[in-house]
Amino acid sequence: MKKEVTVLEKGDGKIYVGCDRNQCEGCKGSVFCQRKDTKIEIKDDGSTPVEIGERVVLDLPSGKTVFSVFMSLGFPLLMFPLFYFLGTLLTGSEVKLFFIGIAGVAIGFAISALFFHFRKGEYEPKLIGKS
């Protein structure tokens, strides 16, 4: 998916871009997107010189975007039934099973955070040119 954005700030090897909220109308993910009114940080590799206020095009690979949403939200939620089931092997108490399931969700979020900490660059939008 390609997105046209405006350069808001520049410095320290990073470019901060933002988009007009009206551009989100055609996007299928606009309901779940939390970045409608925020700045998006991208690396400035120097391949495309840009100035503040210029319109540029970002590439957001669809497959990687879907996978990052899954790793951020879906994976931790899938850990609840897994840990709940594994907890039944240890105890029969529903209260304990609930808290074991919640611990699974917390572990899922921790795994997700570690995953994105080490592989962050692969799932960031890339600047592909000026519009």
Secondary structure as the mmCIF struct_conf table of DSSP 4:
data_model
#
loop_
_struct_conf.conf_type_id
_struct_conf.id
_struct_conf.beg_label_comp_id
_struct_conf.beg_label_asym_id
_struct_conf.beg_label_seq_id
_struct_conf.end_label_comp_id
_struct_conf.end_label_asym_id
_struct_conf.end_label_seq_id
STRN STRN1 LYS A 2 GLY A 11
TURN_TY1_P TURN_TY1_P1 ASP A 12 GLY A 13
STRN STRN2 LYS A 14 GLY A 18
HELX_RH_3T_P HELX_RH_3T_P1 ARG A 21 GLY A 26
TURN_TY1_P TURN_TY1_P2 LYS A 28 PHE A 32
BEND BEND1 GLN A 34 GLN A 34
TURN_TY1_P TURN_TY1_P3 LYS A 36 ASP A 37
BEND BEND2 THR A 38 THR A 38
STRN STRN3 ILE A 40 LYS A 43
BEND BEND3 GLY A 46 THR A 48
TURN_TY1_P TURN_TY1_P4 ILE A 52 GLY A 53
STRN STRN4 ARG A 55 ASP A 59
HELX_RH_AL_P HELX_RH_AL_P1 SER A 62 VAL A 69
HELX_RH_PI_P HELX_RH_PI_P1 PHE A 70 GLY A 74
HELX_RH_AL_P HELX_RH_AL_P2 PHE A 75 THR A 88
TURN_TY1_P TURN_TY1_P5 LEU A 89 LEU A 90
HELX_RH_AL_P HELX_RH_AL_P3 GLU A 94 ARG A 119
HELX_RH_3T_P HELX_RH_3T_P2 LYS A 120 TYR A 123
BEND BEND4 GLU A 124 GLU A 124
STRN STRN5 LYS A 126 LYS A 130
#
